[in-house]
Amino acid sequence: AVVSTQSTGGFQVSHRFVIKELTIMFETDCYQHFQFNCPVDLIIGNRDWNTIRWHQNKCGLILQDDKFLPYEMISYILRHVEHLQIFCAGHHAKQALSFYLPSTDIVDACQEYNFKYPLTLQTSPCFIPHNPRYCSLSKARTIRTAVQIYQTQD
């Protein structure tokens, strides 16, 4: 499975990576796409507001919304894929996933295959209007395609 929690699917505040958007894409082209409210125990320091404003302006970040899932649902959702090998892109994504899935085989495509995102990503129907560059669904599709290509070359 490819799991995308890319950098605007979340944001870094006070030494904590907060997942806001999560996409799980399976080999069958089926996927699940989730958006989360911030954790209830999140403490936002004065220095963190610049980061949050940047993500709001560039990526469409919304801190809280009635249509988003409670943050605590992440562990419940990820438990359903803990038996699969998971591909993600980037250190933050792997670190965040490893926190929830400590015994799962998680492969960072950037590290393993020297993967880099292309400058333009395809648009995906992810429910909130934002640039595909900052969309976990668009990124999951790109990662899945790249991993398939890299695996056929091995």
N, C-alpha and C positions, 0 to 999 in steps of 0.2 A: 504494500500500500504506500502511496505517496501522501505525506502529511505536510501541509504548508501552514506555517505560523509566521510567515515572513515579518520583516521589521515593522511594517505598518499594520499587520494583522495584530500587532502589539506595539508596545513602546516601553522604553527603559526609564524608570523613575526610581530614584533613591536606591540604587543597586538591586532593583527588582524588575524583571521582565514581565509585563502584563499582557497576556494574550487577549486580543479583542476579536480576532477573526481566525477561524480554524477551518481548513478544508481537508477532508480525507477522501482521496481518490483511489479507487480500486482498479485492478488490471482489466476489469470488464467494462471500463468507461463509466461505471456508476460512481457517484460521489455524494458526499454529505458535506454541507456547508453550514457553519454555525457562526453566530455573532454573540458576543458576551458583554454584559455589563461589567464594570470594574469590580474588583473584589471589595466587599464591604469593609474590610480592614485596611484598605489602601490609604496611606498617609501621603499626601502630596505636599512636598516642601516648596518653598518659594522658588528655588532654582529649577524645579520640575515644570513650572508653568510655561516657560519658554519652549520646552520640548513638547508639551501638550498642545500649545498654540500652533507650533509648526505642523504637527500631525493633523490638527483640525483644519488648517488652511490648505495643506498639500494633499492630504490623504482622505479627508472626509471623516476623520475620527470623531466619534460621538461617545462621550464618557458613559452616559446612562440613557437608556431608551426602553420603553415598555415592551417593545417587540424583541428585545435581546434576551438571551438566556441568563440565568444567574451564573456568576463566575464559578461557583462550586460544582457545576455540571461538567466541567472539563474532565475531571478525574473519572467520572461515571462514563462519559463518552469514550475516552481513551482506553478504558479497561476492555472495551469490546474489540480493540485491535492489538492488544498487547502480545498476542500469539503470532502476529505477522512480522515480517521484516519491514521496517519503515524507512523510507527515503525522505529526506528533507534537504533544505539548502541553507547552509550557514550555521555558524557557531551558536548564535542565540537560539535558533530554532531547535538545534540538537540538545542544547543545555536545558531548554524549557521542557522538551518532550522527555528527556531523561529523568527530570524531576518526577514526572507522573508515571513513567514507565521504566523503572530502574533495571529491570531484567530483560528488556526487549532489545533486539538487534536493531539499532538505529544507525543508518548510514547517512553521513553528511555528503551529499553529491559534490559540493564545492571541494571538500577535502579529498574524497575518494577518486573523483573523476576530473578534478580541476574545472568543474562546471562554473560557468558565469551566465547570468541572465542576459538575453539579447536586449538591445536598446528598446525594442518595441515588442510588447506582448499582445496576444489576441484579447479582444474584449470578451468578457464573460458575464452572464446574468447573475450577479451576486446580490441583488436587492438594495444596495446603496450605491448612489452615483459617485464613483471615484475612478481615477486613472487606473487602467489595467496594471500599470507598473506597481501600484500599491494594493493590488487585490490578491488575496490568498488563493482564490479560485483560479485566476489567470496564471498565477505562479505555480500552482499545483499541476495544472495542465502542461506547462512548460517543463517542469521538473520530470514529470512522468515520461514525456516524449524524449527528453535527453537521456534519462536512465535506460529506456528501451534501446536507444541507439548505442549507448556505451556498452550495454550488456551483449548486444549482438556483435560488437567488435571484439569482445574478449574471447 
